[in-house]
């Protein structure tokens, strides 16, 4: 079975190389790994202890960031290495000042895993949420290196809990401890023989609380919003824009819209400007012309969305008509009702907020219009907003729990 896994990894790497000829993301994936081992050899300081954090992409980085910063504060003598699998994470955070080294993760082949671990020689390894690369797990386990999974979430549909998932269950033995988001995940692991589990919660709550407490003022956007009801489309894809389109076209003068595309590039921004014409303005243009009459603001830079949410009356979070919704907590922390598409069930916070009445899944534009324009929603909007904010504040503290475990590991390891 392990041989089949390795064949799959080699095949995946080959397909990425082929697709890099015409796919920009695949090209970045290949380019970022060029001469990677030599660059690691040249940069890693082997005289200092090292902790390795691995994040699949940008979302997992933001999830792990409170822990990275807490670790740095507690253990300044350690060097911090962060690896990414995805270009979308690496390209945005490659200059993050909270880490000493930031690299792509080499493909999970037996040779790569052995060589990578041999070069970095970590004292502690922390994987954020998921990424169960079998050869890396095998190599970490063989070297008796402490390995933690932080903010993990497990579902019965995953391969670990299937009759054919033996090899994957075995590799989970590499983890010294699992810090998972909920009791369901903890129980699933216990059912297959793992007792080294804590239902510690999700470190993203700590992250969004910090962001909200230190949000950028964004005076130009405040002026743009004025006293209007602002609908924020956060991390929206084309499918999400289609959902928002009827609302944008039909909305009264009491509404304004802020659209933050999931991918910020010239073609997407130009397409939106062409579509909406003189009704829209970009954020960079707004900074030079704060007095305006536009109805739609298009966020054309990366890094401010989490602060933009402070101006929202409601937020529509993108991704729910694709592989899954993006971060709803960044909006909820400000006390904003959140809406999103039907693909949300993998996200505990979405399920929790729906149950509490702070979030609203929708399947169509009609659903969105029917809920937001209903007199009862406007009447109860502040109550809904309070539910969202209190939910976030009640679930902070995961970083502290994980750090207590890390302290014990480092103390025991000397």
Secondary structure, DSSP 8 states (H G I E B T S, - for coil): -HHHHHHHHHHHHHHHHHHTTT-HHHHHHHHHTTTHHHHHHHH--TTS-EEEEEESSHHHHHHHHHHHHHHHHH-TTSEEEEEESSHHHHHHHTT-TT-SEEEE-----HHHHHHHHHHH--SEEEEES----HHHHHHHHHTT-EEEEEEE---TTSGGGSTT-HHHHHHGGG-SEEEESSHHHHHHHHHTT---EEE---THHHHHHHHHHT----HHHHHHHTTSEEEEEEEE-HHHHHHHHHHHHH--TTEEEEEEESS--HHHHHHHHHHHGGGEEEHHHHHH--S---SEEE--SSS-HHHHGGG-SEEEES-TTTT----SHHHHTTS-EEEE-S--TT-HHHHHHHHHTSEEE-SSHHHHHHHHTSHHHHHHHHHHHHHHHHHHHHT--HHHHHHHHHHHHHHHH-
